[in-house]
Amino acid sequence: MILSSKLLYSSISNKKEDLSYYWSLGYADREGIRVGDRFKNFRTRLNLESKVTNFLTIGLTSQFATKDKGAQAADVTQRTNN
């Protein structure tokens, strides 16, 4: 179950006669109902393509992602009764 969530995404792209590109960014921050139950994620992607000559086209596809699962979630089975 997700208590709160923040999602942000953005992208830009363009295509000309001999060049095209696409770049996107994404960020997610989700918090669960238990203490420490949190997930953060950042990712980006870049696609480039260029027509060098009539018979040769080169391209690049690149992506990066990182995640943080936050602090260790509380374990309710480990609690003690006083």
C-alpha positions in Angstrom: 0.0 0.0 0.0 1.3 3.4 -0.9 0.7 6.3 1.5 2.1 9.1 -0.7 3.6 9.3 -4.1 5.4 11.9 -6.2 6.0 11.1 -9.9 7.7 13.6 -12.3 8.3 12.8 -15.9 9.5 15.0 -18.8 10.8 14.5 -22.3 11.8 16.5 -25.4 12.3 15.3 -28.9 12.8 16.7 -32.4 13.5 15.5 -35.9 15.2 17.3 -38.7 16.2 16.1 -42.1 19.5 14.5 -41.0 19.2 14.4 -37.2 16.7 13.2 -34.6 16.9 13.1 -30.8 14.8 12.1 -27.8 15.7 12.8 -24.2 13.6 11.9 -21.2 13.9 12.2 -17.4 11.8 10.5 -14.7 11.7 10.7 -10.9 9.5 8.7 -8.5 9.3 9.1 -4.7 6.9 6.7 -3.0 6.3 6.3 0.7 4.5 3.3 2.2 2.5 3.1 5.4 5.2 1.5 7.5 8.2 3.4 8.9 11.1 3.3 6.5 9.0 1.9 3.7 10.2 4.3 0.9 11.3 3.9 -2.7 13.0 6.6 -4.8 13.9 6.2 -8.4 15.6 8.5 -11.0 16.1 7.6 -14.6 17.1 9.2 -17.9 17.3 8.1 -21.5 18.9 9.7 -24.6 18.4 8.5 -28.2 20.3 10.2 -31.1 20.3 9.4 -34.7 22.2 11.1 -37.5 22.2 10.5 -41.3 25.9 10.9 -42.3 25.5 10.1 -46.0 22.8 8.6 -48.2 23.8 5.1 -47.3 25.1 5.6 -43.7 23.1 6.4 -40.5 24.6 6.2 -37.0 22.8 6.2 -33.7 23.2 6.1 -30.0 20.8 4.8 -27.3 21.8 5.5 -23.7 20.0 5.1 -20.4 20.8 5.5 -16.7 18.7 4.6 -13.7 19.3 4.6 -9.9 17.1 3.6 -7.0 17.0 4.1 -3.3 14.9 1.8 -1.2 15.3 4.0 1.9 15.8 2.9 5.4 15.0 -0.6 6.4 11.3 -1.0 7.0 10.0 -1.6 10.5 9.5 -5.3 11.3 6.4 -5.7 13.4 7.1 -9.4 14.1 10.2 -8.3 16.1 8.4 -6.2 18.7 8.1 -7.2 22.3 5.3 -6.7 24.8 6.2 -5.0 28.1 
